[in-house]
Amino acid sequence: MVYGHRSGALKSSFYDAFITTSIDIWTARDRQTHTRKRKIISHTFSQKSVLEFEPHVHRYVGQLLGQWDKLYDKALKGMSGEEGEGWTGRDGRLWLDCLPWANYLTFDIIGDLAFGAPFGMIMAAKDSAPMAQDPHAVMKSYGQTGAKHASKEIEVTKTLGGPFETFQVTMGTVPGWWRGLLKRIPMFWKAGEDFDAIVGLAVAAVSKRLQEPTDRNDFLRKLPTGKDEDGNPMGREELTAEALTLLIAGSETTANSTCAIIYYLAHTPSVQEKLHKELDKHLDSGVATAERVKKLAYLQAVINEGLRLHSTVGIGLPRVAPEGGMTILGNYFPGGTVISVPIYTIHRDPAVFGEDTEEFRPERFECDSVGVSKAFSPFSVGPRACIGRNLANFELQIVIASILKRYHFVLENPDEVLKVQEGLLRKPVGCRVGMKRREVL
C-alpha cells in the first residue's frame, strides 16, 4: 500500500538532501518528473538491453578471476602482498578481504556500461578513480573534442563510506531550514568535500565519454536523447546527476550483496557444497554464461537468500501519506505523516519466512510459496522500485556462479558475525576469507 502503483503516497523531503547537480530519477518526488525520467532510462535496463551487456560483464569477471589466480599461485608459495588492501598465503589458501575486490569489480562493470570505459580498479587492484577538480567548468565543455581539465585520483569506496553518507542521511532527516546551518558545522566540512569529490568523479567520467563518440548502446548514448516537459534535451546538470546515481546505485549495492553472499556461503558449508554440485553439473570452467545460469534454481535461491538476510538498504524509504490520510492494517495515518516499510524487518517476518529467519537457508525459496514471493522485495516494489534490478540480478548470477565454480571459501574466523555499517545502505565492514582453487581440492 505504501509503495505500490495505487498508492497515493509520494516521496518525502528526505530525498532533497541527495540532490547533486540536478534532480535525478531517485530524488524526483513528483510523479510527472519521475515518469519522464523513467521513460528515458528504463529501456537501458530492460531484460533485452541487460543481455547485450553480457560481454562487458564477462570481461571484468574474467579479470577478477585472473587476478585471484595470480595471487593464489603466489599464496601457495607462502607469499603475501598489498594488492586489494592486503593478502597472504597460508595453509594452502589465499587469505584476503573480498569486499574491496567486489567493489573493484562492480565499479569497473558500471564504469564500462555507463561511461564506455572501466575505472581500471581490478587490474590496478586498488580503490582509485579520477575526479574533475572543477566540475562546473568540465560540464560546460561536455562534448567538446580535445577539452582538457585538471583531475586527481580519489579513493571512491572510502569516500562513499565516510562522512559523506552520514551527512546526507542526517540532512535528509532534519527540516529543510536546518540544512544550511548543519553545513557550517565543522564535523560536516569533510562530508561537503567528499560530496564535491563524488560529483567530480561523475563529471570526469561523463566528459571523457562524450569526447569520444561511439556507436555503443550504453547509458550515455541514450540519456541525451531524452526530452523535458517542454521538449528540450536533457541539460548538462541533469545528465550528470543521472550518471552519478547510476554509478553509485549500480556499484555499491551489488558489491555489498556479493560480499554478503560470499560470507554466508563460507559460513554455511552445507549450502556451499550444494551450490558447488549444481554448478559442477551445469557449468564449464571459466566465466559463467547468462544462458546457463538463468536455469540454475539453487543459484537463484542462494542469491535471493543473501538479499533477504543482507538487505541493501538500511532504512525504510520514506513516503508522505496523501491528503485525507491512509489506513494500513487497521491503523490510520493522517495526511502529511511520513511513513515507510523497512525491508530488513519484512524479510525477517517469521509468519512468512519461518521461525529460522536469521539462518541462511536458500531452500525456503525453492518452495513455490506465494507468501514468500510477495514479501521478498530487495529492490522495493511499485513504480519507484529499483530500475536497475534486472542488471543487478544478472550480475549477481554470473559473478557468484563464476566465483563459486572456481573457488572454495572458508572464513578466517568461522564464528565471526558479518559486521555491517548501517546507514542509507547496509555495507559490510569487510569479510576475510580463505580461498582454495577447486581444481586442486
N, C-alpha and C positions, 0 to 999 in steps of 0.2 A: 504493500500500500504506500510506503514511503518513497520507494524508488521506481515503481512500476510505470508503465505507459499511461495509465489512467490517473496517476497521482497528480494532485494539484500543487504539491509541494515543490518549491523552487530552491535552488542553491542559496545558502546564506551569505552574509558579507564576509565570512571566514575566507572565502576564495579570493577576495580582493587583495589580500596580503601576498598572494602568489603571482600577481600580475608582474611581468617583466617589462619588455619593451612595448607590449600591447596586450589586450585581452586575447586569450587563446581558447582552444576548444575545451580545456579543462576549467579555466576560470570564467568562461562565459556563463552568466547567470540567467539571462532572459532566453526564452525558447527560440525566438526568431534568429538571434545571433548564433546560438548553438546549432540550430538546424542548418543554417547556411554553411557553417564551418564543417559540419559532419558530412554534408553532401560533397564538399570539395575533397575531403580527406578519406572518406570511407572506402572508396574504390581501391586505394592503395593497400588497404588491409583486408580486402575480400579474400576468400579462400583461393580463388584463381590467382590473384596477384601474389599471395604468400608463396604459392608453389613455384612461381617464377623466381623467387628469391633463393631457392634451394642451392644452386651452385655457389652462391656467395656464403651461405651458412656453412656449406661443406668445406669451403676453403679455410675458414678460420677454426672450425673444429679440427680439421686436419693439422693446422699449425699448432694448435694446443697439444694434440696427441704427439706430434713430432717433438715439441719442446719437452714434454714429460718423459718421452722415451729417452732423450739425450740425458736428462737429469737422472733417470732411473739407472741407465748404464753406468753413470759416474757413481751413483749411490751404492751399487753393488761392489764398487771398489773401496767403499768406506769414505768417499769424498763428501764435501759439503760446499755450499756456495751461498751467494747473496741474492740470486735471481728470485723474483717473486716474493720478496720480503724474507728470504732465507729458507734453506732446505738442508737436509742432512741425510746421509746414508747410514743405516743401522739395521742389523738383524735381517739382512736381505730385503729391506724395503726402503722406499723413498719416503721420507717424512717431510711434509710441508703443510702450510695453511692453504686450503683450497679456495678460500674466499677471494684473495687478490687475483688468482688465476681466473675465477669465474667472472670477476669484473673486467679483466683484460679481454676476455672472450666476448662478452656481451657488448662492451663499448666498441670493439673493433667491428662486430657484426652490424650494429646500428649505425656506426660511422659510415660503413660501406653502403648500407641500404638507404640511408637518409642523405648522405653527402657525397656519395660516389667514391669514397676512399676511406680506409680504416685509419685509426689513430696510431696504429703500429705498436700497440701495447703488448700484444702477445710475443712478437718477435723481440721486442726490447726487454720484455719481462719486467716492466715497471709501469707504475701509475703516472703517466705523463701525456699531456696533450697541449697544443698551442692555443693561447688566448690572445685576442686583439687588445692592445694596450689602449687604443682609442676607439671603442666600439661605434660611436656615433659617426666618426669620420669614415670608418670602414663601411658602415651601412650606406652612406651616401655614394660610395663608389661601387656598390653591387653591380656586377655585370660588366664593369669596365676592364677591358683586356690590359694587362700589364700594370694594373694598380698595385702599389706596394705600400705596406703599412707595418709598423713595428709590432712585434709579438714576443711573447715569452712563454715558457713552459710552466704549467701548473700541475699539481697532483689533484686530479679530478675527483676520485672517490673520497680522498681525505677531505677535500674542500666541501663536498656534498654532505659528508658525515660529521662535519664540525659544527661550529656555532650557527652556520647558515640555516640548517633545517630548524633548529630550536628557535631561532629568530623569527622565521616565517610562521611557525605554528603559534608562537606567542603573539605575534602581531595579528594573526587571524582570530584569536580568541578574545581580544580586547576591543572596546568600541573604537570606531574609526578615528575619532578626535584624539585618542590616546597615542596613535601610532607615530605621529610626528614627534611627540615627546619621548617615546621609547627609543627612537633612532638616535637621540642625543646622549643616551646612557652609555658610558664607556664600555660596558660589557658587550654591547651590541655593535661597537665600531668595527670590530674584526668581522662580524657577520655581514656588515654592509660591504666591506671589501671583498668578502667571498662571493656575495651576490653579484657584484660587478665582474668578478673573475668568471663566474659561470656564464653570464651574459656574453662576455668577451669570447669565451670558448665557442659558443654557438655562432657568433658573428664571424669569427675567423673561419669556421667550417663552411658556413653559407657562402662567404666571399670567395673562398677557394673553389667551391663547386661551380658558382655562377660565372667565374672567369674561364672555365673550361667546358664549353658547350659539348653536350653528349646526347646520344640517342637513347641512353639508358632510361628505362621506365622506373625511375626512382622517385622518392618523395619530393625532392626539389624540382623535378620536372613537372609534376602535377600541380603543386601549390600555386605557382604564379598565374596559372590559368583561371584560378577561382575569382569570382566577382563579388563585390559587396552589394548591399541593398540598392545602391544607385547604379550598379553595372560597372563599377570601377574595379580594376585589378587589385589584388592584394598588395598592400603597401610594404615597404621595407621593414617597418617595425612589426607589423603583423606576421610577415613571413618569418622573421627571426624568432618571434615568440612561439610560433607553431613548431619550428625546428627545434627550439630548446626544450619544449615539452616532450616532443618525440624522443629526443636524446636522453633525457632523464628518465622518463617513464618506460622507455624501451630498453634500458640497460640495467639500471639499478635493481628494479623489481625482479627481472629474470635472473640476474646474478645472485640475489639473495635467495631466491627459490632454489636455484641449482645447488648452492652451498647447503641449504637446509636438507634437501633431498639426499645429498651425499652423506650428510651427518646421520640421518635416520637409517639409511641403508647400512652404514658402518656400525651403527648402534644396535641394529636388529639383524644378526647374521642369517637367520632363517629366511627372512624376506629377500636379502641379497642373494642367497643361494637359489631361491625360487626364480628370481628375476634372471640370474645367470643362465638357468636351464632354458627359460623361454628365449633369451637372446641367442644362446648357442644353437638352438633348434632352427631358428628362422633367419638369422643374420650371418653374413660373411664377415671376415675381418675388415678393418678399416672403418671409414665413416659410414654410419647407417644411412639408408635412403628413406625418403618420405613414403614411398610406395610400400616398403616393408614395415616400417614402424607403425603406420596407421592401423595395421591389422593386429598389433600386439596388445591384447586386452590387459594382461597383467602389468605391462609397462605403463599403460594409461592409468591403471588403478594405483600404481606406485606414485605417479605424478600427482594424481588427484589427492591422495592421502597426504603427500607432502604439502600441497597447497592448503589442505584442510588444517593441518596442525600448525603450519607456519603461514598464517595469513599475511599477505604482503603489506597490507595497510594496518597501522596500529591504532587508528581511531575510527569512530563512526563518522561517515561522511555527512556533514550537517545539511539539513534542509529546513525550510521555514513553512510551517503549517499555513495553508491558504486562508483567505478571508472567509469567515464562517466556521473555521476550525475543522478538525477531522477526528474521527473516532477510530482507535486501533485496539483491537481485542477488548472492547468494552471500556476503554479509557479515552476520555475526551481531551483533546489538546486545542486550546483556543487559537485563533488566527494569530500569526506572528511568533508562535512558540518555535524555538529551534529544537529539532528532533533528529535522531539518527539511529541507525541499526548497526551495531558493531559486529562485523563478520567473525571476529575472533570468538565472540560469545555464541553466535549462531552455530558455528562449526563445532561447538562443544556441547550441544544440546543432547543430553542422554536419551530424550524421547525420540530422537531421530537417528542418532549415530550409535546408540547403545551405551552401556554403563562404562565402557572402557575408552572413553573419548580421548584420554591422554596417551593411549597406546598407538603405536604406528602399525596399523593393521589394514593393508590395502584391500584385503578380502571384503571389507564392508562395501566397497564399490563394485565388486563383482556380482553382487545381488542386484536384481532388477527392481530396485526399491524406488517407488515414486517419491516417498518422503525424503530420501537421501538426495535424489537428483534435484528436487525443489529447493532444499535447504542449502545445497552446495553452491556457493556463489562467489568464488575467489575473485572474479572480475566485475562484481556487482551485477545489477540487473536493470532492465528498462532502457530508455533512450540515452541515459548518461552512463551506461556500462562502458567498461574499458574498450575503446575502439581497436586496440591492438591485441585483443585476446587470441585471435587466430594465429598471429605471428608468435606470441608468447608460448602458446601450447606447441606449436610447430617446432620452435627452437628447443624447448624442453624435451620433446620426444627424441629429436636427433642427438642432442647433447648427452642426455642421460643414457640412451641406448649405446652410443658410441663409447662413452667413458666406461660404462659397466661391462660392456663386451670385452674390453681390453684389460681392465684392472680389477683387482680385488682390494677392498678398503677395510681397514680397521682403525679404530680411534686410538690416539696416543694415550688417552685416559679413558678406558672403557666405561667408567661410571660417570663421566662428565656430562652435565646437562648443557644443551646448546644455549650459550649466553646470547641474549638479544638486546640491542639498543632500541628502546621504544621511542617513537616519535610519529610523524605522519606515516612513515614507513617503518616496518619492523626489520631491522638489519642485524644479521648475525655478527657478533663481535669478531668471530673467527672460528675456524674449525680445523684443528691439526689432525691430519690423518696419515696413516702409513699405507703406501700403495705398493702393490706387487703385480707385475705383468702376468696375466693369466696363462700365457703360453708356457710359463715355467712352473705352474702350480702342479 
